[in-house]
């Protein structure tokens, strides 16, 4: 089951619009957008990452950072 593929098949999201984005806040309404993203919600430039396991939208990361401090937990091997 892939919700983005299902939405495309039902023509709710245009073909080629297999993107989705999350906007989460503490004090306002959060949202998920299918078919792209809303530029007004961007806090920085988008960083694209290749998917390493399509069935889970899994990607590889180099490390985990808290308060801008790398924790050295992954050694470039983590999958999230």
PAROFI-200262 format. One record per atom (N, C-alpha, C, O, CB): residue in three letters; chain; y, x, z; residue number from 1; atom name. Coordinates in Angstrom, 2 decimals, always signed. Glycine has a CB too. Layout:
<recs>
REC residu chaine   north    east      up num atome
REC    ALA      A       Y       X       Z NUM    CA
...
</recs>
This chain:
<recs>
REC residu chaine   north    east      up num atome
REC    UNK      A   -1.18   +0.83   +0.00   1     N
REC    UNK      A   +0.00   +0.00   +0.00   1    CA
REC    UNK      A   +1.24   +0.87   +0.00   1     C
REC    UNK      A   +1.37   +1.77   +0.83   1     O
REC    UNK      A   +0.00   -0.95   +1.20   1    CB
REC    UNK      A   +2.13   +0.62   -0.92   2     N
REC    UNK      A   +3.39   +1.34   -1.02   2    CA
REC    UNK      A   +4.48   +0.30   -1.23   2     C
REC    UNK      A   +4.54   -0.31   -2.30   2     O
REC    UNK      A   +3.37   +2.41   -2.18   2    CB
REC    UNK      A   +5.34   +0.10   -0.25   3     N
REC    UNK      A   +6.33   -0.98   -0.33   3    CA
REC    UNK      A   +7.31   -0.77   -1.48   3     C
REC    UNK      A   +7.74   -1.75   -2.10   3     O
REC    UNK      A   +7.09   -1.08   +0.98   3    CB
REC    UNK      A   +7.68   +0.47   -1.77   4     N
REC    UNK      A   +8.61   +0.73   -2.87   4    CA
REC    UNK      A   +7.97   +0.35   -4.20   4     C
REC    UNK      A   +8.61   -0.29   -5.03   4     O
REC    UNK      A   +9.05   +2.20   -2.89   4    CB
REC    UNK      A   +6.70   +0.75   -4.42   5     N
REC    UNK      A   +6.00   +0.37   -5.65   5    CA
REC    UNK      A   +5.89   -1.14   -5.75   5     C
REC    UNK      A   +6.08   -1.70   -6.83   5     O
REC    UNK      A   +4.60   +1.00   -5.69   5    CB
REC    UNK      A   +5.58   -1.81   -4.66   6     N
REC    UNK      A   +5.46   -3.26   -4.65   6    CA
REC    UNK      A   +6.78   -3.93   -5.02   6     C
REC    UNK      A   +6.80   -4.88   -5.81   6     O
REC    UNK      A   +4.98   -3.75   -3.29   6    CB
REC    UNK      A   +7.87   -3.46   -4.46   7     N
REC    UNK      A   +9.19   -4.01   -4.79   7    CA
REC    UNK      A   +9.54   -3.79   -6.25   7     C
REC    UNK      A  +10.15   -4.65   -6.88   7     O
REC    UNK      A  +10.27   -3.39   -3.89   7    CB
REC    UNK      A   +9.16   -2.63   -6.82   8     N
REC    UNK      A   +9.41   -2.37   -8.23   8    CA
REC    UNK      A   +8.60   -3.31   -9.11   8     C
REC    UNK      A   +9.13   -3.84  -10.09   8     O
REC    UNK      A   +9.08   -0.93   -8.57   8    CB
REC    UNK      A   +7.34   -3.53   -8.78   9     N
REC    UNK      A   +6.48   -4.43   -9.57   9    CA
REC    UNK      A   +7.03   -5.85   -9.57   9     C
REC    UNK      A   +6.91   -6.56  -10.57   9     O
REC    UNK      A   +5.05   -4.42   -9.03   9    CB
REC    UNK      A   +7.62   -6.26   -8.47  10     N
REC    UNK      A   +8.18   -7.62   -8.38  10    CA
REC    UNK      A   +9.61   -7.69   -8.88  10     C
REC    UNK      A  +10.26   -8.74   -8.79  10     O
REC    UNK      A   +8.12   -8.10   -6.94  10    CB
REC    UNK      A  +10.12   -6.56   -9.42  11     N
REC    UNK      A  +11.45   -6.48  -10.01  11    CA
REC    UNK      A  +12.58   -6.66   -9.00  11     C
REC    UNK      A  +13.68   -7.07   -9.38  11     O
REC    UNK      A  +11.57   -7.51  -11.08  11    CB
REC    UNK      A  +12.33   -6.37   -7.73  12     N
REC    UNK      A  +13.38   -6.42   -6.72  12    CA
REC    UNK      A  +14.14   -5.10   -6.67  12     C
REC    UNK      A  +15.28   -5.04   -6.21  12     O
REC    UNK      A  +12.80   -6.75   -5.34  12    CB
REC    UNK      A  +13.51   -4.03   -7.15  13     N
REC    UNK      A  +14.11   -2.70   -7.22  13    CA
REC    UNK      A  +13.92   -2.22   -8.65  13     C
REC    UNK      A  +12.81   -2.31   -9.18  13     O
REC    UNK      A  +13.46   -1.70   -6.18  13    CB
REC    UNK      A  +14.98   -1.71   -9.30  14     N
REC    UNK      A  +14.83   -1.27  -10.69  14    CA
REC    UNK      A  +13.81   -0.14  -10.84  14     C
REC    UNK      A  +13.63   +0.68   -9.94  14     O
REC    UNK      A  +16.17   -0.81  -11.23  14    CB
REC    UNK      A  +13.13   -0.11  -12.00  15     N
REC    UNK      A  +12.20   +0.99  -12.31  15    CA
REC    UNK      A  +12.95   +2.31  -12.21  15     C
REC    UNK      A  +14.11   +2.40  -12.60  15     O
REC    UNK      A  +11.57   +0.82  -13.73  15    CB
REC    UNK      A  +12.29   +3.31  -11.69  16     N
REC    UNK      A  +12.94   +4.60  -11.50  16    CA
REC    UNK      A  +13.78   +4.65  -10.24  16     C
REC    UNK      A  +14.35   +5.69   -9.91  16     O
REC    UNK      A  +13.80   +4.92  -12.69  16    CB
REC    UNK      A  +13.86   +3.53   -9.51  17     N
REC    UNK      A  +14.64   +3.48   -8.28  17    CA
REC    UNK      A  +13.75   +3.62   -7.08  17     C
REC    UNK      A  +13.93   +2.90   -6.10  17     O
REC    UNK      A  +15.43   +2.19   -8.20  17    CB
REC    UNK      A  +12.80   +4.55   -7.12  18     N
REC    UNK      A  +11.83   +4.71   -6.05  18    CA
REC    UNK      A  +12.37   +5.39   -4.82  18     C
REC    UNK      A  +11.60   +5.87   -3.99  18     O
REC    UNK      A  +10.67   +5.46   -6.56  18    CB
REC    UNK      A  +13.67   +5.44   -4.69  19     N
REC    UNK      A  +14.27   +6.04   -3.50  19    CA
REC    UNK      A  +14.42   +4.98   -2.42  19     C
REC    UNK      A  +14.52   +3.78   -2.70  19     O
REC    UNK      A  +15.64   +6.67   -3.83  19    CB
REC    UNK      A  +14.43   +5.43   -1.19  20     N
REC    UNK      A  +14.80   +4.57   -0.09  20    CA
REC    UNK      A  +15.51   +5.42   +0.93  20     C
REC    UNK      A  +15.30   +6.63   +1.00  20     O
REC    UNK      A  +13.55   +3.85   +0.54  20    CB
REC    UNK      A  +16.36   +4.80   +1.73  21     N
REC    UNK      A  +17.13   +5.57   +2.71  21    CA
REC    UNK      A  +17.26   +4.76   +3.99  21     C
REC    UNK      A  +17.19   +3.53   +4.00  21     O
REC    UNK      A  +18.53   +5.93   +2.16  21    CB
REC    UNK      A  +17.45   +5.49   +5.08  22     N
REC    UNK      A  +17.65   +4.88   +6.39  22    CA
REC    UNK      A  +19.03   +5.24   +6.89  22     C
REC    UNK      A  +19.48   +6.38   +6.74  22     O
REC    UNK      A  +16.56   +5.34   +7.40  22    CB
REC    UNK      A  +19.71   +4.28   +7.49  23     N
REC    UNK      A  +20.97   +4.51   +8.18  23    CA
REC    UNK      A  +20.77   +3.99   +9.60  23     C
REC    UNK      A  +20.60   +2.79   +9.80  23     O
REC    UNK      A  +22.20   +3.81   +7.45  23    CB
REC    UNK      A  +20.81   +4.89  +10.57  24     N
REC    UNK      A  +20.55   +4.49  +11.95  24    CA
REC    UNK      A  +21.73   +4.86  +12.83  24     C
REC    UNK      A  +22.28   +5.96  +12.71  24     O
REC    UNK      A  +19.26   +5.14  +12.49  24    CB
REC    UNK      A  +22.11   +3.95  +13.70  25     N
REC    UNK      A  +23.21   +4.20  +14.62  25    CA
REC    UNK      A  +22.82   +3.74  +16.02  25     C
REC    UNK      A  +21.84   +3.01  +16.19  25     O
REC    UNK      A  +24.50   +3.49  +14.15  25    CB
REC    UNK      A  +23.58   +4.16  +17.00  26     N
REC    UNK      A  +23.37   +3.69  +18.36  26    CA
REC    UNK      A  +24.14   +2.40  +18.64  26     C
REC    UNK      A  +23.66   +1.54  +19.37  26     O
REC    UNK      A  +23.79   +4.76  +19.36  26    CB
REC    UNK      A  +25.34   +2.29  +18.06  27     N
REC    UNK      A  +26.19   +1.17  +18.43  27    CA
REC    UNK      A  +26.45   +0.15  +17.34  27     C
REC    UNK      A  +27.06   -0.89  +17.62  27     O
REC    UNK      A  +27.46   +1.68  +18.89  27    CB
REC    UNK      A  +26.02   +0.40  +16.12  28     N
REC    UNK      A  +26.26   -0.53  +15.01  28    CA
REC    UNK      A  +24.94   -1.00  +14.44  28     C
REC    UNK      A  +23.87   -0.63  +14.92  28     O
REC    UNK      A  +27.13   +0.12  +13.91  28    CB
REC    UNK      A  +25.02   -1.82  +13.39  29     N
REC    UNK      A  +23.80   -2.26  +12.72  29    CA
REC    UNK      A  +23.20   -1.12  +11.92  29     C
REC    UNK      A  +23.91   -0.45  +11.16  29     O
REC    UNK      A  +24.09   -3.46  +11.81  29    CB
REC    UNK      A  +21.91   -0.90  +12.07  30     N
REC    UNK      A  +21.18   +0.08  +11.27  30    CA
REC    UNK      A  +20.62   -0.64  +10.05  30     C
REC    UNK      A  +20.55   -1.87  +10.03  30     O
REC    UNK      A  +20.04   +0.76  +12.09  30    CB
REC    UNK      A  +20.21   +0.12   +9.03  31     N
REC    UNK      A  +19.67   -0.53   +7.83  31    CA
REC    UNK      A  +18.75   +0.41   +7.08  31     C
REC    UNK      A  +18.80   +1.63   +7.24  31     O
REC    UNK      A  +20.81   -1.00   +6.92  31    CB
REC    UNK      A  +17.91   -0.18   +6.24  32     N
REC    UNK      A  +17.12   +0.56   +5.27  32    CA
REC    UNK      A  +17.55   +0.04   +3.90  32     C
REC    UNK      A  +17.71   -1.17   +3.71  32     O
REC    UNK      A  +15.55   +0.39   +5.51  32    CB
REC    UNK      A  +17.73   +0.96   +2.95  33     N
REC    UNK      A  +18.15   +0.60   +1.59  33    CA
REC    UNK      A  +17.05   +1.03   +0.63  33     C
REC    UNK      A  +16.65   +2.19   +0.64  33     O
REC    UNK      A  +19.51   +1.26   +1.22  33    CB
REC    UNK      A  +16.57   +0.11   -0.18  34     N
REC    UNK      A  +15.56   +0.41   -1.19  34    CA
REC    UNK      A  +16.23   +0.54   -2.55  34     C
REC    UNK      A  +17.10   -0.27   -2.90  34     O
REC    UNK      A  +14.46   -0.69   -1.23  34    CB
REC    UNK      A  +15.84   +1.56   -3.31  35     N
REC    UNK      A  +16.40   +1.75   -4.65  35    CA
REC    UNK      A  +17.55   +2.74   -4.67  35     C
REC    UNK      A  +18.20   +2.88   -5.71  35     O
REC    UNK      A  +16.85   +0.45   -5.20  35    CB
REC    UNK      A  +17.82   +3.42   -3.57  36     N
REC    UNK      A  +18.91   +4.40   -3.56  36    CA
REC    UNK      A  +19.44   +4.60   -2.15  36     C
REC    UNK      A  +18.70   +4.52   -1.17  36     O
REC    UNK      A  +20.04   +3.96   -4.48  36    CB
REC    UNK      A  +20.73   +4.86   -2.07  37     N
REC    UNK      A  +21.38   +5.07   -0.78  37    CA
REC    UNK      A  +22.84   +4.62   -0.91  37     C
REC    UNK      A  +23.36   +4.48   -2.01  37     O
REC    UNK      A  +21.28   +6.56   -0.32  37    CB
REC    UNK      A  +23.47   +4.42   +0.21  38     N
REC    UNK      A  +24.89   +4.03   +0.24  38    CA
REC    UNK      A  +25.71   +5.25   +0.62  38     C
REC    UNK      A  +25.63   +5.74   +1.75  38     O
REC    UNK      A  +25.14   +2.84   +1.24  38    CB
REC    UNK      A  +26.50   +5.74   -0.33  39     N
REC    UNK      A  +27.26   +6.98   -0.14  39    CA
REC    UNK      A  +28.19   +6.91   +1.07  39     C
REC    UNK      A  +28.46   +7.93   +1.69  39     O
REC    UNK      A  +28.07   +7.28   -1.39  39    CB
REC    UNK      A  +28.68   +5.73   +1.40  40     N
REC    UNK      A  +29.60   +5.62   +2.54  40    CA
REC    UNK      A  +28.93   +5.91   +3.88  40     C
REC    UNK      A  +29.61   +6.11   +4.88  40     O
REC    UNK      A  +30.22   +4.23   +2.57  40    CB
REC    UNK      A  +27.60   +5.93   +3.91  41     N
REC    UNK      A  +26.87   +6.23   +5.14  41    CA
REC    UNK      A  +26.49   +7.72   +5.27  41     C
REC    UNK      A  +25.94   +8.12   +6.29  41     O
REC    UNK      A  +25.62   +5.38   +5.22  41    CB
REC    UNK      A  +26.78   +8.53   +4.26  42     N
REC    UNK      A  +26.39   +9.93   +4.29  42    CA
REC    UNK      A  +27.28  +10.72   +5.25  42     C
REC    UNK      A  +28.51  +10.62   +5.20  42     O
REC    UNK      A  +26.46  +10.53   +2.89  42    CB
REC    UNK      A  +26.66  +11.50   +6.12  43     N
REC    UNK      A  +27.40  +12.39   +7.02  43    CA
REC    UNK      A  +27.47  +13.80   +6.43  43     C
REC    UNK      A  +28.27  +14.62   +6.88  43     O
REC    UNK      A  +26.73  +12.43   +8.41  43    CB
REC    UNK      A  +26.63  +14.09   +5.42  44     N
REC    UNK      A  +26.61  +15.40   +4.78  44    CA
REC    UNK      A  +25.99  +15.23   +3.39  44     C
REC    UNK      A  +25.62  +14.12   +3.00  44     O
REC    UNK      A  +25.80  +16.45   +5.64  44    CB
REC    UNK      A  +25.89  +16.33   +2.67  45     N
REC    UNK      A  +25.23  +16.28   +1.37  45    CA
REC    UNK      A  +23.75  +15.94   +1.56  45     C
REC    UNK      A  +23.17  +16.23   +2.60  45     O
REC    UNK      A  +25.39  +17.63   +0.63  45    CB
REC    UNK      A  +23.16  +15.32   +0.55  46     N
REC    UNK      A  +21.74  +15.00   +0.59  46    CA
REC    UNK      A  +20.93  +16.26   +0.33  46     C
REC    UNK      A  +21.28  +17.06   -0.54  46     O
REC    UNK      A  +21.40  +13.90   -0.46  46    CB
REC    UNK      A  +19.86  +16.43   +1.07  47     N
REC    UNK      A  +18.93  +17.53   +0.86  47    CA
REC    UNK      A  +17.62  +16.91   +0.37  47     C
REC    UNK      A  +16.98  +16.15   +1.10  47     O
REC    UNK      A  +18.72  +18.39   +2.18  47    CB
REC    UNK      A  +17.23  +17.23   -0.87  48     N
REC    UNK      A  +16.01  +16.68   -1.44  48    CA
REC    UNK      A  +14.84  +17.59   -1.07  48     C
REC    UNK      A  +14.96  +18.81   -1.13  48     O
REC    UNK      A  +16.12  +16.54   -2.98  48    CB
REC    UNK      A  +13.72  +16.99   -0.69  49     N
REC    UNK      A  +12.53  +17.74   -0.32  49    CA
REC    UNK      A  +11.34  +17.22   -1.12  49     C
REC    UNK      A  +11.17  +16.01   -1.24  49     O
REC    UNK      A  +12.25  +17.65   +1.21  49    CB
REC    UNK      A  +10.51  +18.11   -1.67  50     N
REC    UNK      A   +9.34  +17.64   -2.40  50    CA
REC    UNK      A   +8.31  +17.02   -1.45  50     C
REC    UNK      A   +8.09  +17.52   -0.35  50     O
REC    UNK      A   +8.71  +18.79   -3.18  50    CB
REC    UNK      A   +7.71  +15.94   -1.90  51     N
REC    UNK      A   +6.67  +15.27   -1.12  51    CA
REC    UNK      A   +5.38  +16.07   -1.26  51     C
REC    UNK      A   +4.98  +16.41   -2.37  51     O
REC    UNK      A   +6.47  +13.79   -1.60  51    CB
REC    UNK      A   +4.72  +16.37   -0.12  52     N
REC    UNK      A   +3.47  +17.14   -0.17  52    CA
REC    UNK      A   +2.23  +16.26   -0.09  52     C
REC    UNK      A   +1.14  +16.71   -0.46  52     O
REC    UNK      A   +3.45  +18.13   +0.96  52    CB
REC    UNK      A   +2.37  +15.02   +0.37  53     N
REC    UNK      A   +1.26  +14.06   +0.40  53    CA
REC    UNK      A   +1.85  +12.69   +0.09  53     C
REC    UNK      A   +2.43  +12.05   +0.97  53     O
REC    UNK      A   +0.51  +14.06   +1.79  53    CB
REC    UNK      A   +1.71  +12.24   -1.15  54     N
REC    UNK      A   +2.39  +11.02   -1.59  54    CA
REC    UNK      A   +1.97   +9.77   -0.83  54     C
REC    UNK      A   +2.78   +8.86   -0.65  54     O
REC    UNK      A   +2.15  +10.81   -3.05  54    CB
REC    UNK      A   +0.74   +9.71   -0.39  55     N
REC    UNK      A   +0.31   +8.48   +0.28  55    CA
REC    UNK      A   +1.04   +8.27   +1.60  55     C
REC    UNK      A   +1.10   +7.14   +2.10  55     O
REC    UNK      A   -1.19   +8.51   +0.53  55    CB
REC    UNK      A   +1.60   +9.34   +2.16  56     N
REC    UNK      A   +2.31   +9.23   +3.44  56    CA
REC    UNK      A   +3.78   +9.64   +3.33  56     C
REC    UNK      A   +4.47   +9.66   +4.35  56     O
REC    UNK      A   +1.63  +10.08   +4.50  56    CB
REC    UNK      A   +4.27   +9.96   +2.13  57     N
REC    UNK      A   +5.62  +10.51   +1.95  57    CA
REC    UNK      A   +5.82  +11.71   +2.87  57     C
REC    UNK      A   +6.86  +11.86   +3.50  57     O
REC    UNK      A   +6.71   +9.43   +2.24  57    CB
REC    UNK      A   +4.82  +12.54   +2.93  58     N
REC    UNK      A   +4.81  +13.71   +3.81  58    CA
REC    UNK      A   +5.55  +14.86   +3.14  58     C
REC    UNK      A   +5.40  +15.08   +1.94  58     O
REC    UNK      A   +3.37  +14.12   +4.16  58    CB
REC    UNK      A   +6.34  +15.59   +3.93  59     N
REC    UNK      A   +7.04  +16.77   +3.43  59    CA
REC    UNK      A   +6.79  +17.95   +4.36  59     C
REC    UNK      A   +6.41  +17.77   +5.52  59     O
REC    UNK      A   +8.55  +16.49   +3.29  59    CB
REC    UNK      A   +7.02  +19.15   +3.85  60     N
REC    UNK      A   +6.90  +20.36   +4.65  60    CA
REC    UNK      A   +8.27  +20.71   +5.23  60     C
REC    UNK      A   +9.29  +20.51   +4.56  60     O
REC    UNK      A   +6.34  +21.54   +3.81  60    CB
REC    UNK      A   +8.30  +21.23   +6.46  61     N
REC    UNK      A   +9.55  +21.71   +7.06  61    CA
REC    UNK      A   +9.34  +23.13   +7.58  61     C
REC    UNK      A   +8.22  +23.54   +7.88  61     O
REC    UNK      A  +10.03  +20.75   +8.21  61    CB
REC    UNK      A  +10.43  +23.86   +7.67  62     N
REC    UNK      A  +10.37  +25.24   +8.16  62    CA
REC    UNK      A  +10.33  +25.32   +9.67  62     C
REC    UNK      A   +9.64  +26.16  +10.24  62     O
REC    UNK      A  +11.56  +26.02   +7.64  62    CB
REC    UNK      A  +11.08  +24.42  +10.34  63     N
REC    UNK      A  +11.18  +24.48  +11.79  63    CA
REC    UNK      A  +11.80  +23.19  +12.31  63     C
REC    UNK      A  +12.25  +22.35  +11.54  63     O
REC    UNK      A  +12.02  +25.71  +12.24  63    CB
REC    UNK      A  +11.80  +23.04  +13.60  64     N
REC    UNK      A  +12.44  +21.92  +14.29  64    CA
REC    UNK      A  +13.63  +22.49  +15.06  64     C
REC    UNK      A  +13.53  +23.52  +15.72  64     O
REC    UNK      A  +11.44  +21.17  +15.24  64    CB
REC    UNK      A  +14.77  +21.79  +14.97  65     N
REC    UNK      A  +16.00  +22.26  +15.59  65    CA
REC    UNK      A  +16.54  +21.22  +16.56  65     C
REC    UNK      A  +16.59  +20.04  +16.22  65     O
REC    UNK      A  +17.05  +22.60  +14.53  65    CB
REC    UNK      A  +16.94  +21.64  +17.75  66     N
REC    UNK      A  +17.62  +20.79  +18.72  66    CA
REC    UNK      A  +18.96  +21.42  +19.04  66     C
REC    UNK      A  +19.04  +22.60  +19.36  66     O
REC    UNK      A  +16.76  +20.59  +20.01  66    CB
REC    UNK      A  +20.03  +20.61  +18.96  67     N
REC    UNK      A  +21.38  +21.12  +19.23  67    CA
REC    UNK      A  +21.68  +22.38  +18.44  67     C
REC    UNK      A  +22.24  +23.34  +18.96  67     O
REC    UNK      A  +21.55  +21.40  +20.72  67    CB
REC    UNK      A  +21.30  +22.37  +17.16  68     N
REC    UNK      A  +21.52  +23.49  +16.24  68    CA
REC    UNK      A  +20.80  +24.78  +16.64  68     C
REC    UNK      A  +21.17  +25.87  +16.19  68     O
REC    UNK      A  +23.00  +23.76  +16.13  68    CB
REC    UNK      A  +19.79  +24.67  +17.47  69     N
REC    UNK      A  +19.02  +25.84  +17.90  69    CA
REC    UNK      A  +17.58  +25.72  +17.38  69     C
REC    UNK      A  +16.84  +24.87  +17.87  69     O
REC    UNK      A  +19.05  +25.99  +19.45  69    CB
REC    UNK      A  +17.18  +26.56  +16.41  70     N
REC    UNK      A  +15.79  +26.54  +15.95  70    CA
REC    UNK      A  +14.83  +26.83  +17.10  70     C
REC    UNK      A  +15.11  +27.68  +17.95  70     O
REC    UNK      A  +15.57  +27.55  +14.80  70    CB
REC    UNK      A  +13.70  +26.12  +17.11  71     N
REC    UNK      A  +12.75  +26.26  +18.21  71    CA
REC    UNK      A  +11.56  +27.15  +17.88  71     C
REC    UNK      A  +10.77  +27.47  +18.77  71     O
REC    UNK      A  +12.25  +24.92  +18.62  71    CB
REC    UNK      A  +11.40  +27.57  +16.63  72     N
REC    UNK      A  +10.30  +28.47  +16.27  72    CA
REC    UNK      A   +8.93  +27.84  +16.46  72     C
REC    UNK      A   +7.97  +28.54  +16.79  72     O
REC    UNK      A  +10.39  +29.72  +17.08  72    CB
REC    UNK      A   +8.82  +26.53  +16.26  73     N
REC    UNK      A   +7.56  +25.84  +16.50  73    CA
REC    UNK      A   +6.66  +25.77  +15.28  73     C
REC    UNK      A   +5.45  +25.55  +15.41  73     O
REC    UNK      A   +7.84  +24.45  +16.98  73    CB
REC    UNK      A   +7.22  +25.97  +14.10  74     N
REC    UNK      A   +6.45  +25.70  +12.88  74    CA
REC    UNK      A   +6.01  +26.93  +12.10  74     C
REC    UNK      A   +4.98  +26.89  +11.42  74     O
REC    UNK      A   +7.23  +24.85  +11.98  74    CB
REC    UNK      A   +6.75  +27.99  +12.19  75     N
REC    UNK      A   +6.47  +29.17  +11.35  75    CA
REC    UNK      A   +6.35  +28.79   +9.89  75     C
REC    UNK      A   +5.53  +29.37   +9.16  75     O
REC    UNK      A   +5.19  +29.86  +11.81  75    CB
REC    UNK      A   +7.16  +27.82   +9.43  76     N
REC    UNK      A   +7.14  +27.38   +8.04  76    CA
REC    UNK      A   +5.91  +26.58   +7.67  76     C
REC    UNK      A   +5.66  +26.40   +6.48  76     O
REC    UNK      A   +7.25  +28.54   +7.16  76    CB
REC    UNK      A   +5.13  +26.11   +8.63  77     N
REC    UNK      A   +3.85  +25.45   +8.37  77    CA
REC    UNK      A   +3.80  +23.98   +8.71  77     C
REC    UNK      A   +2.77  +23.35   +8.48  77     O
REC    UNK      A   +2.79  +26.14   +9.11  77    CB
REC    UNK      A   +4.86  +23.39   +9.25  78     N
REC    UNK      A   +4.80  +21.99   +9.71  78    CA
REC    UNK      A   +4.83  +21.00   +8.55  78     C
REC    UNK      A   +5.51  +21.22   +7.55  78     O
REC    UNK      A   +5.96  +21.69  +10.66  78    CB
REC    UNK      A   +4.10  +19.93   +8.69  79     N
REC    UNK      A   +4.09  +18.81   +7.76  79    CA
REC    UNK      A   +4.52  +17.57   +8.53  79     C
REC    UNK      A   +3.95  +17.25   +9.58  79     O
REC    UNK      A   +2.67  +18.61   +7.09  79    CB
REC    UNK      A   +5.52  +16.88   +8.01  80     N
REC    UNK      A   +6.03  +15.68   +8.70  80    CA
REC    UNK      A   +6.12  +14.52   +7.75  80     C
REC    UNK      A   +6.52  +13.43   +8.14  80     O
REC    UNK      A   +7.40  +15.94   +9.32  80    CB
</recs>
